[in-house]
């Protein structure tokens, strides 16, 4: 439905939205919608995911990429800005058909980009909720991420990556349905 160039645009939007919230953090130990993470752990997770992008797109194996990862340090705002920019440059400099080795399969760069954008978008809402910021996500971004998650409706919970879907009315706004599908209750 969406091509690589459009997903690059969504990657930029998702990165800006998450980054804006990272820059607004005042309590790094605040709880998040995920009971296992506080704000620091959430930001570390999303930032570390960005660290993986350049080496994996450069064709490195998971093992090789892991050896290249740098410790994030104490300033997570600087770490986010640095690794988000590096990931953005890497996405723009690679072809969508290129193959990328992930932990569960070898996929195209387009598949990996869609997965990364979806992850950052959902965690943007998590971070916004945790810090008491505006929880509204970009409408076009939500629509794009819906195309990633909705076809996986039956397998998301089984993947272990997301909590059980929250029952929500089909007439709810798309962002609400998207969050509910990933086990979040925005009500």
N, C-alpha and C positions, 0 to 999 in steps of 0.2 A: 504494500500500500504506500508506504513512504520510502523514498530512496535514500541513498547514503548521504547526499548533500543535505536533505531535510533532517536526517538524524544528527548530522554535525551541528545543525542549528539547534536542535533540541538538547544536544550535549552542552552547548554554550549556555542555553537558558537554565538547564538544570544546575550547571556549575555555578552560575551567577546567583541563582536562588539559594543554593546551599551555602555558598560563600557569604552572602549577605547575612544569613542566620549565624554562621560561625563568627563573623565579626561582631555580632550582637550578644555573644555569650558573656554572662557575668558570673554564673555559677556552674563551674565545670563538673560539680558533683550532683547536680540536679537529676532527678529521675527522668527516664524517658518512657514512652509507651511500651517499650520492651523491658520487662522486669529484670532482665539480666544485664542491662547496660545503663550506665549513667551518661550524661552528656559527653564527658571525656571519651568514654569507650565508643560511643556512637561516632564521634568525629574521627577518632583514631581508625575505626573500621572503614569509614568511607574514604579517608585519606590514604590508607594503605591500599585500598582497591585501585586508587588512581596511580599509585606507585607501580603497580603491576603492568599498567597499560604500555608504556614505552618498550620495555624489554620483550613483552609477549608479542607486540606488533612487529618488533624487529626480528621475530622468528626464533627467539630463545625458548628453550624448554622451561617447564615450571621450575625445575631444579636450578638451571642457569639463572633464571630471573630472580629466584629467591636469594641467590648469592649477591645479586646486584642491589637489593633493597637497602636503603639507608635507614638508620634509626630516625624516628621523627623528631626527637628532641622535646623540650618542654613547651615551646611556643607553637601550639597547634594552629593558630591563625596563620602564621608564616608558613608552617608545614602545608596546610591546605592550599594556600595561594601558590606556593612553589610547585606542588605535585599536580594540582589542577591545571596549571599552565603547561607543564611538561606533557601531561596526558592530552591536552587539547592540541598541542603541536604535533604529537605523535598521530592522533586521529587524522589530522589534516594532511599528513604527509604519507599516508598509506592508502592502498587500494582496497575497496570493499570486498573484493573476491579473495584476497589473501587469506591463507589459512593460519589459524591461531590455536595453539595448544592450551586448553583449559583443563581443569582438574577432572572433568567428567567426559570430555570429548574434544575432538578437533573441529573447530567451527570456522566460518568465514569472519572476517573483520566486521562485516555488517551485523552479523548475529551477535558478536561480542559487544559492539557499540550499542545495539538495542538493549542488551542485558545491562550494560553499565548505566545507560541513561535511566532505565527503569529503576535500578537500585538507588541511584542518587535522588531521583524524584521522590520515591517513597520515603527515604530517610530525611529528605528535606521537610516533609510533613512531621516526621517524628521529632526532628530538632526544633521546628517551630512550636510544636505542642509543648516540648520540654522547657523551652525558654520563655513561653508566653508571648510569642510573636504571631503575626498574621499567618494563619494556616492555609490561606488560599494559594493554590498552585496555579501556574500559568495554564489557561484552558487548552491551548494547543498541545502543550506538553502532556497534560492529563489524557487528552484524546489519543496521542501517540502511544503513551505507556499502556493505555487500555488495550491497544492492539497486541501488546506483548503478553499481558497477563490473562486477558479474557479467554484466549484459546487454550490456556493451561488450567482453566478453572478446576478441572477434575484432578489434576496432579500437583497443584501448588502445595496443598497441605501435606501430601505424601512425601514431597521433596525434603521436608524438614526445615526449609528455609523460611517458611511463613507459618504463622499460627492458623488455626482453623478459621475459615471465613465467618464473618459476622452476618447474621441474617438481617437483611435490609430490603426495603421495598424497591421494586424495579423502577419506580418512578422517581427515586431519589436522584439528586444531581450526580453526574458522572464521577466527579471527584469522590463523593461519598461512597458510591458503588465500588470504585477502584480500591479505596482504602479498606472497605469491608472485605473485598475479595482477598486482600493480603493480611487479613486477621486484625485489622485496626477498626476501632469503633469511634468515629469522629463526633458522635452525638454528645 
